Amino acid sequence: MPQIPGKSIVLTSDTTMMSNYHGGVMLGFAAIMPRAALPNWIFDNLFCPPVPAAPDGSAEIAPCGIRKVEAALLEAGFARDEVTVAHPDHLDKAIGPNTRIVGITHDDPMGKIAVREVEDIIGRGPPFNRSRFLELLSHPLIKEHRPRVVIGGNGAWEVIGEDVKVDHIYLGEAESDFPDVCRKIIGGDSVPPVVRGRAVAGEDIPVNRGATVGGIVEIGRGCWRGCAFCSPANRTLRHRPLPKILDDVSVNLQSGQKDIILHSEDFFSYGYHEGKADGKRILEMVSAVKKLGPKTIDVSHLSLASVHQNQELLRAVSQIVGVGRDQNHMSAWIGIETGSCRILKMHMPNKARPAKIENWPEIVRDCYHLFAEESWLPVASLVLGLPGETRDDVIKTTNLVESLMDYTGLMLPLFFTTIADTKLGKRRGFARQDALPEHWQLVGLCLEYNLRHLKKLHRFYRERMTAGPAIHAALQGVNLMADLVLGKYMKRMKRGEPPN
């Protein structure tokens, strides 16, 4: 086969990111599992099947972040034949002697977000996402042609200080400075190892040129709550104009995606001004998206404080979307983080605003009651081991989770990890040896919660999934195996003991 010249700029990611997860984005969590725990063929067929590839080797579906980089480069004047979003299994059609840059976007390249506790629990080595990312960096064509490798995306900070084969780490928003970085690299100019991209205005976030994983459509960026451990807290709150949002929805629908996820750090912050949600603007957006005809509409993230302040707005969103009529549920990622008001005051002083911090546990319970009434499925995060956390703080979180056990959802306990450029970015992360018996009891309780609701969640998510009967049957088998395999760890941790 004759050698191709290659595209000048190749944008891609590894196979854990370049998957549509059978239309059930929650299956993507399997990427944090130790690679030794599952054969590759099971992982690739059941959890992270590759996105379809076009005849030229480009990916027909890609993460939203890659699509934004692609659009930014094209709007900055790069020609279509210079830039490609390449399928990771078809890099032979993208990388050649003319390739100058390979840009990799990743959310968790080194598995630092949720993996350490999984590695501890299972004891089977590195996760799929880290292994596949490192394999991509060692691709034979990258070794042969030696393009400059740039890592970007929400997880790019994880590579700082690591012994990995990247030339540049791009932190921040690509639409601002990444096109200039590419011009400098192509022109032979010096570029520092770490580049920090500036924020762009909401109206300058470009429209995607292709479909996105999960049908994700960005509606805004940033968060004003300022939680000390969270990187979005460093981003100024901005909103995209409705016509651009609708254009992104249309690109997805025209490309064959049927389900849309409206993405921001807090859905109810869209149009936020003077300390209040702009209900009129939010409902106008949801109505306009609904008219374009997606099969389902979800939101990526919700602030519980915003929900608590705007309960009728959530009910109105449900009504417009047609929950219980046109789709069986909606879902959103939420951050409970802790049940301790003392920890909230230390690291998340704006978490409950406009309500008082002392009301946080009741706010959480009220929101879960509302979610149940409106058929919303919350995927909640907890952060264990924040600096200053005591045994009493952990017990308060455990008591809060116990009060939520009958509500369907997922509960994800995460050990505190230091994220670069956050307020706690220089603090030591929380490790296994730091865990108190109460921490293990809390993790065990969360595992019990998830196992209790896993089968019901599968039934709900079937509405969005493209998998056939054989895949669903296999996933049901995985659920049964999870009960058996994880049950022993759960019992041990609920006694306050380490998992192994």
N, C-alpha and C positions, 0 to 999 in steps of 0.2 A: 504493500500500500504506500503510495507516495506521501511524503510528509507535508502536512498543511502548514501554511505560514503562521497561522494563529491570530487571534484577536489581540489588539494592543492592550486592552483592559479586560480581564476576565473576572467576573463577580461570581462567587459561589459560596457554598458551605458544605459541611459534611452531611451524611445521610440521616443523622438524627434531627437535623433542622430542615432538610429538604424532603419533607414528607407531609402529606395532608392527613395522616393518621386515620385513614378510612373515614374521614369526615368527623371523627370524634376526637377533638383536640386533647382531651384528657388522657388519651392513650400515649401522648407524647411524654408523660411522666415516666414511662418505662425506660426512657433514655438515661435515667439516673441509676438504674439497676446495674449491679456489677456484671461485667461482660461474661464472666465465668459462670454466672447463675443461669444463663439461657443460651442455647445454641443460636448461632447467627440466623439460621433459617427460620426459627420460631420468632425471633425478634423482628426480622425484616418482613415476615408475612403477617404476623398478628398485630404488631404495634406500630412499626415505622416503615410501611411499604414506600418505596421511592415514588416521588412525583413523576408524572408522565414526562417524557422527553420528546421534543420536536425532532424532525429529521436532521436538522443542523446541529443537534446536540444541546440545544438550549433547554432550560427547564420551563415547562408550561405553567407551573405553579411555583412560587418562591416566597420565602419570608418577606413580610412587609418591609422590613428594614433594607433588604437587598433591593427591592423595587424602588424605594425612595432614592437609594444611591444611584441606581440606573437612571432614574428620571432626572436627578440632579446633574449627572454627567451630560445627558442629552440636551438638557436646557442650557447648560454652560457652553455648548458649542461642539462637543465631541460628536463625531458622525456615528450613525447607526452601525456601520460596519467596523467601527473601532471598539465597540462595547458589546459584551454579551453577558447574559446571566446563564452560566453554564451548569448543566446537570453534572453532579459529582461522579456519576458512572460513565460520563461521555466526555471527559476532559480531553480525550484524543482529538475531538472535533473543535476544540477551543484553544488549547495551549500549543504554541509552536515557537519557532525562532523569533518571530516578530512580537511575541507577548512580552510586554514590559512590566505589567502589574497584575498580580493575582490578589484581589480583594476578598477577604473572607469575613462574613458577618456571622456573629454567634452570640447567643444569650448566656451560655454557660460552658465555655470551651474546656475549662480545666475541672469542671464538676465541683465548684466550690460553694455553690448555693445550697443545695439540698442533699449532697451526696455523702458527706462525711459520716452522718449518723447511719445512713444505709450501709456504707462500707463497714461500719462497726457492727451493725446488727447482723448482716449476712456473712461478713468475714470472707468475701470471695474476690477481693481485689478491685481494680479501677472500674469505673462505670463505662457504659457504652459511649456517652457523649465525649468524655475525655479521650477514650481510645480511638474513636472515629476521627476526632479532630486532629490528633497527632498523626494518624495514618494519612490524612489529607495533606498535612504539611510535608510528609515524606513521599508524596506521589512521584513516581519516576519521571514524569514530564516536568515537574517543578525542579527536580534535581538536575535534569538534563539541560533545560533552557535557562534556569536561574533567573526568573523574573523576580522583581521585588515583591515580597509578600507583606501585605498590610492587613492587620486584624482590626476589625471595628465591631460596633454593635454594643448592646447593653452589657455584655460580658467581657468586653475587651480588657477591662481593668484586671481581670484574673491572670493575664499573661505577664503583667509587670513583675519583674524579678524572677520569672521562671526560665529555665533552660530549654527554650523552644525555638524552632527555626522560623522566626518571623523577623522582618527587617524594620517594620514600623508598627506602632500601636496607636490607633486613632481613637481618641476619647472625645465624645461630644457628638454634635450633629453634623452629618455629612454634607447637607445642602449648602453649608456656609463655605467651608475651606477645602473639602476633599477634591473638588475639581482642580483647584490650584496646586494641591499636593501632587496630583497625577501629572499635571503639566511640568512641574519641577522634576519629577522622577524621569519622565520621558525626555526632558531636555537635558538631563545629566546634572541638574543642580543638586545641592546638598539639602537633605531633609532630615530633621532630627528623629531619633528613635521613637520619641513619644510626641504626638501632635495633639493639640487640644482644639477641637472645632468650636466655633462660636454658635450661639443660639440664633435661629432665624425666626422671623415673624410668622405668625400663623398663616397669613395669606401667601407666604413664600414657600410653604411646604408643597412640593409639586404633586401632580396627579400621576398615579402609577401607570406604567406602560403595559403591565401584564397582571395576571391573577395572583392573589396572595394566599398563602397557607391559612386555612380556616376562614377564608373570606374576610380577613381582617381589614378594616378601613379605619384609618386614623382620623379622629375628629378634633384632637387637640393634644397639647403637650404641657407638662409641668404640673407642679403641685405647690400650694401655698402653706401646707400644714407643717413642713419643716422637721419631720421626724429625723432624729440624729443618725440613724443607721441606714437611711434610705437614699439612694442616688437621685431618684426623680425629685426629691425635695430641693435639689440644687437648681432645678430648671424653672424658669419663669413661666407662669401660667399663660398659655396662649390658646386661641381658638381658630379653627380653620373655617373659611367661608362655606356656607352650605352648598353652593354650586360645585365646589371642588370635592366635597364629601360625596355628593351624588355622582360625580364623574367617577370616583374610585369605586363606588358601588356598581355602577354600570359596567366598568371594565371587568369586574369580577363576574357579574352575571352573564355578560357577553362571552366570557371565556369558559363558561360552563359551571362555575361555582353557583350553588343554590342557597347557601347559608351565609349570612353576614354577621360579623362581630364588630361592633362599634367600639373602637379602642381609644382610651385615654387613661390617665391615672385615677380619675373619678368622673364617671359619666355625668353626675349631677353638677360638675363644675363647668360644663359647657355653657358659655355665656355668663359665667359667674361675675357678679359685680355688686359692690356695696354690701358685701357680706351675705349675699343671698343667691340662691340658684335662680336662673332665668327660666322658669317653667314654660313660658310661652315659646321661647326659642328652642328648648329641648323637645317639646311636643311637635313643633313645626318640623324639626329635623326628623323625628321618628315617623311622622305622617308621610313626609316626602320619601323616605327610604322605603316605607311600606308600599307606597304606590308603584315603586319600581318592580315589585313582585318577587322578592326573595321568598324562599320556602320558610326560612326561620330568621329571626333577628335576635342577637344576644348582645350583651355589653361585656367588655373585658374586666373592668374594675369599678367598684363602688366604694365610696367612703360610708361607713356605718353612721357617722355623725350626720352626713348629708341626707342619708335615707331617713334617719330618725326625724330630722327637721322637715322633710318633704314627703311624708307618707302618702298623701293623696296624689302627689306627682307620680310616685311609683305605681300606684293603682291606675292612673291615667295612661301611663306608658304601657302597662299590661293590657289595658283595654284596646289601645290603638294597634298594638302588635297582634292581638288576638290570642292571648294565652288561654288555653282551654278550648279554643275554637279552631284556630289555624295552626297552632303549635302547642305541644303539651306542657312546655315549661320555658322559662328563661334562666340564664345562669350568669354569675359574675364572680370574680375573684374579690375577696374582701380581706381586710387586715384586722384581725382581732388583736394580735400581737401579745397581749397580756391581760390578765384579770386584775392586776394590781394597779390601783390608782397612784400609788407612790412611784412606781416605775414609769407610769405615764407622765407624771410631773417632771421626772428627771430627764426623760429622753423624747417624749412626745407631747409637749405641753399644749399643742393645738389639736390633738387627736379628737377630742370630744366637742370642740367648738361648733356651734355657739352654746351648747350645753356645758354644764360644769363637769370637770374631770371626775368628781366624786360619784357622778351618775353613770360612769362608763359600763359597769356590769349590767345595769338595768337597760341601758341603751342597746347593748348587744342582744339581750334577751328579747326586748321589744321588736328589734329588727328581724330576729329569727322567727318570731311569731308572725310578723307581716310577710316574710318570705314564704312561710308555709301556707298562709291564706292565699297568696297570689301565685303560687307554684313557681317560685324562684328557687334555684338550687345554689347555695353559697359554697364556694371553695375558699376556706379560711386558712390564713397563715397565723402561726404563733411563733414568737421569737424567744427562744430559751437562752438564758445565760447572758442577758444584757448586763453591762457593768453595774455593779451595786445590787444585783438581784440577790435576795435572801430566800431562805427556806419558806418563810411566811408568804413572800410574793409568789412563789411557785404554787403553794397550796391554794392561794386565791385564784390563780389561773385554772388549777385543777377543778376547783369548785364551780367555776364558770362553765368549763367544758362539760362537767357532769350535768349541769342544768340544761344543756343543749342536746343531750344524747338522743332524744326521740325525733329531732329535726333532721330531715334528709339533707346530706351534703357531704363534703370532704373536710377533714381537719388535718393540716400539714404542720407539724412541729419542726421548726428549723433552728439549728444551733446558730447563735450569733456569729456572723462572719464579718470581718472588717472589709469594707468596700472602699476602695480608693476615692478620695475627694469628698467623703462624707464627714460629718462632724465627729464621728467615732472611728474615722479611717486609720488613726494611728494607735488604736487600742488593740490589745491582743484578743483574738477570737476565742470563743468558748469551745473547749475540747472535751473529749470523753472523760479524761481524768479529772475534769472540773465538776462533773455531774454529781449532784446529790441524789440520794435515794428518791427524793421527791421529784426530781427531773425524770428519772426512769419511770416512775409511776405515771407521770403526765404523758410521756411518750407512749406507754402501754395503753393508757386510756384512749389516746387519739387513734392508736391502731385498732382498738376494739370498736371505736366509733366508725372508722372507715370500713372495717369488715362487716359491720352490721348493715351498712347502707350500700355496699358495693353492688350487690345484685340489682337493687332497685335503681341505682344510677345507670347501670347498663341498660335496663329496660327503657329509661327515659332517653338516654343518648342514642338509642337505635334510630330514633326519628331523624337524626342528623347524619347517620353513618351510611356510607356507600358500600359497606361490606356485604357479602352474600351470606346465606344460611350457614355454610361451613365455617366461616370465620367467626360468626356469632356463637356457634356451638363450641368452637375451640376456646373462645373467650369465656364462656360459661364454665368450661372445664378449668380454665386458669383461676376463675373465682373460687371454685371448689378446692383447688390445690392451695390457694392462698390461705383459706381457712385452716387447712391442715398444717401447712408449713410454718405460717406465721403465728399460729395459735400458741405454740410453745414459747416463742419469744414474748408474746403479749403477756402470758401468765407470769413469766419470770420478771418482766419489767413492772408489772402491776404489784409485785411484791417488793418493789424498790431495788431490785437487783439489776446489774448490767446485763445486756442481752446475751453475752457470751464471755 
